Amino acid sequence: MESVESGTKTIAVRVGYCSIEPGPLEIRSASGFWPASRVHVVSVQRKAISSLSADELNQSGVSTSDAMVKLFLPAFPCLSTESDVTVIGWKAAA
């Protein structure tokens, strides 16, 4: 969450379809340890993991599409590099 607050993380990749739309959004940590952060969603795109940009991969903590699949494989055992993900882009809330 610190990277969201500092503006160094501006992208989240989620497996499957997410119903998020451009506009204000409150991001919360799964653990509840960090306070919520407010951002402004500027883009929501659907694409194959193999189509993710280097920046989208890096902000997800991986360097290749194969590494992205490996990261999500425990929760999504049928995932492949051709599986669709939702890429959510945001900027700091004004």
KALINBEL-V599521 format. One record per residue. N is the residue number from 1. RES is the residue in one small letter. PSI is psi in whole degrees, 0 to 359 (999 if undefined). Layout:
BEGIN
n | res | psi
N | RES | PSI
N | RES | PSI
END
This chain:
BEGIN
n | res | psi
1 | m | 333
2 | e | 323
3 | s | 331
4 | v | 313
5 | e | 320
6 | s | 346
7 | g | 5
8 | t | 339
9 | k | 118
10 | t | 10
11 | i | 141
12 | a | 138
13 | v | 126
14 | r | 137
15 | v | 135
16 | g | 201
17 | y | 132
18 | c | 137
19 | s | 22
20 | i | 141
21 | e | 158
22 | p | 143
23 | g | 190
24 | p | 145
25 | l | 140
26 | e | 124
27 | i | 131
28 | r | 147
29 | s | 146
30 | a | 327
31 | s | 339
32 | g | 0
33 | f | 319
34 | w | 148
35 | p | 156
36 | a | 149
37 | s | 142
38 | r | 132
39 | v | 171
40 | h | 110
41 | v | 126
42 | v | 341
43 | s | 146
44 | v | 116
45 | q | 146
46 | r | 132
47 | k | 164
48 | a | 150
49 | i | 322
50 | s | 343
51 | s | 1
52 | l | 142
53 | s | 165
54 | a | 320
55 | d | 317
56 | e | 320
57 | l | 312
58 | n | 318
59 | q | 345
60 | s | 359
61 | g | 17
62 | v | 164
63 | s | 347
64 | t | 162
65 | s | 327
66 | d | 321
67 | a | 326
68 | m | 315
69 | v | 315
70 | k | 322
71 | l | 317
72 | f | 350
73 | l | 321
74 | p | 324
75 | a | 336
76 | f | 79
77 | p | 343
78 | c | 7
79 | l | 144
80 | s | 175
81 | t | 344
82 | e | 1
83 | s | 147
84 | d | 143
85 | v | 165
86 | t | 128
87 | v | 118
88 | i | 121
89 | g | 141
90 | w | 169
91 | k | 166
92 | a | 140
93 | a | 141
94 | a | 999
END
